[in-house]
Amino acid sequence: MSSKDLSGNHHHHHSNDENGTTTTTITTVTQTNHNPPLHQNHLNLFNINIRAEFAHHDPTIARINNGSFGSCPNSIIEAQQRYQLRFLEQPDDFYYNHLKPSILRSRQAIKTLINANHVDEISIVDNATTGAAIVLQHVKWCFFENKFNPGDTAVMLHYAYGAVKKSVEAYVTRSGGKVIEVKMPYPVSSNDEIFEAFKKALELGKSGNRKVRLAVIDHITSMPSVVIPVKELVKMCRLEGVDCIFVDAAHAIGSIEVDVQDIGADFYTSNLHKWLFCPPSIAFLHCRNPELSNLHHPVVSHEYGNGIAIESSWIGTRDYSAQLVVPEALEFVNRFEGGIDGIRKWNHEKVVEMAEMLVKAWGTNLGTPLDMCASMAMVGLPACLGIKSDSDALKLRSHLRNCFKVEVPIYYRQPKDGEVDPVTGYARISHQIYNTDDDYYRLRDAICNLVSSGLTCKGFQD
Ligand SMILES: Cc1ncc(COP(=O)(O)O)c(C=O)c1O
């Protein structure tokens, strides 16, 4: 397979205007598999030097895994460092006069971004894991205080994030709740398959006089990655009278439109360090009804009892700087044409183009239809690589990092009985503004190289 097989060309144009400011325009010419029409997409990066903003990235690595840890441009790192220094210069002044108002500024910015009703609905926490812990501890107390009965159920997707599953185990199962996993097919072909599986799980959850007390619904699942029709699933849960609907949207903000009023869940958490360019780590937890919800932060400090938003704003002495730079992150994205919407549309278009290029080169298929993707796509790997377990998938990932300088997570899927030459491995590719087509060509060529040399997972070193 040579680069002649490619369906797209990618050009970076750098030009200097009169003031010496660099303006970068990325122009992509895409030709779809269904032949013409040829169309052009642009993302104008006004006055932004992308390479300088991400100069701290290891230049030897093709990083096509924004999904795991996100990324943070230099201008935001600098803003964060200014806050860190201000604290160190005069901690007492910072604590008494600046910390609370600065956190409030970030909460207000998030409120607007996600179309919340009131800033009191927004808490800032460390990450989605903490957001989940807050909600699940609340469920635990409902069992302890006999608001829920032993044997009542929690419904969650089989593809819920591993750490969140552990949290459900720690708080819900241990309190006497029963967990029902929604079995979703993979590869998935439509939202209808998800609705059907979810409906079945809800039926099972309320069978035998039990009540479904909690639903955990991912907005974008991690592995395999699928955009879940959350609004419809929330509606389904409401009709069934589910007490507590929690959306784990760790990947959502910055990669998909988020309107919490429209989605209508009780609790919704999303990281800002994944797709909104904030430094590690910051997430918001949206609570539809903060006064009635009785949520508490798992780390108890002075603000206990003052509402989850205020409790979360002081959980002891620590570095709060990542929570303060939300306005600067929005300033950064607003330097792009179309702001964050422009960026996510661009990332979606590019990840689609790159995914199509890869399946064509490898003769495989996509695991998730492209209209169920945001800024990540699942690209089938050639069956001859012999991926037969989660540990094989991890070995391939390490091999790609160590031998080819490509960073991409690999998903293993167990084949169904009778599948011939099944695709059992999928590369989860991400696209973020710092990526270039060459990053994906490197992955393409690495896999082609393994295929032509007859190497399989058995041959990789642990
Ligand atoms: C669906 C989902 N939930 C939760 C998390 C946890 O995010 P964090 O490690 O930032 O808490 C992730 C991270 O990838 C995720 O994909």
The ligand as an ORCA input file, in Angstrom:
! r2SCAN-3c Opt
* xyz 0 1
  C     -16.370      7.578     29.717
  C     -15.310      8.038     30.688
  N     -15.638      8.234     31.969
  C     -14.744      8.662     32.874
  C     -13.438      8.905     32.518
  C     -12.488      9.327     33.588
  O     -11.915     10.565     33.342
  P     -10.848     11.122     34.391
  O      -9.721     10.140     34.423
  O     -10.439     12.453     33.860
  O     -11.542     11.208     35.692
  C     -13.036      8.699     31.202
  C     -11.642      8.924     30.800
  O     -11.196      8.552     29.748
  C     -14.002      8.242     30.264
  O     -13.666      8.023     28.990
*
